[in-house]
Amino acid sequence: MLDWVIYTLAIIVFFLTHSIPVRPANKAKVVAQLGARGFTLSYSALSIAALSFVIYAANHAPIVELWPWAPWQNHVTLLAMAVSVTIAALAIARPNPLSFGGRNNHTFNPHAAGIVGWTRHPLLVALLLWALGHLIPNGNLAHVILFGLFASFSFLGKRIIDKRNQRLLGLETWQHLSHTQRDIAITRTGLIRACIGIAIYLLLLHVHSAIIGVTPLP
């Protein structure tokens, strides 16, 4: 029973740490004290700590199997993670006033939007793929709740962020910026980012067993 209480607490802590700091008023106060880079670093550290806590709690919750594991499920996870990490590498710290994780948003060009031209919220798409990819081979109740919540958060978060940005930017400006073009041209920056994503993916495969305690390979 205590393990379920700790697990529930970890989930609450995770969502509070990912909602309270990014509220405009709260974020403005922190940025005023630490600067934009300081906010990003501190928020990233807080997010990693909260994620580690919730994963630890899920791994120690009682096992209630909903469906059995099969080797083919790992292949789904590997493919989903490859796409997820690549999307994240293409999206992080590039101009994107339409979602979160953007940098130098004032330079955003909707006619040369890169990955944002395909989805306004690439990091939420990456999170959705991560969650669904990990849901399939983890058919016990605690992990189904965990990855199901992450998938729901990423899916519903798109609408929440759109409404917030429409209010902050103004509907007319938001509509102008959101009319992006899907560019299929391969740029040098995009290629470098994709290579970085592949390198991070391979690194995650290497350290997954040591950090999480489960090998991702079939």
HUZI-V679515 format. One line per field, one symbol per residue. burial: I if it has 16 or more other C-alpha atoms within 10 Angstrom, else O. Layout:
burial: ???
This chain:
burial: OOOOOIIIOIIOOIIOIIOOIOOOOOIIOIOOOOOOOOIOOOIOOIIOOIIIIIIOIIIOIOOOOOOOOOOOIIOOIIOIIIIIIIIIIIIIOIIIIIIIIIIOOOOIIIOOIIIIIOIIIIIIIIIIIIIIIIIIIIIIIIIIOIIIOIIOIIIOOIOOIIOIIOOOOOOOOIOOIIOIIIOOOOOOOIOOIIOIIIOIIOOOIOOOOOOOOOOIOO
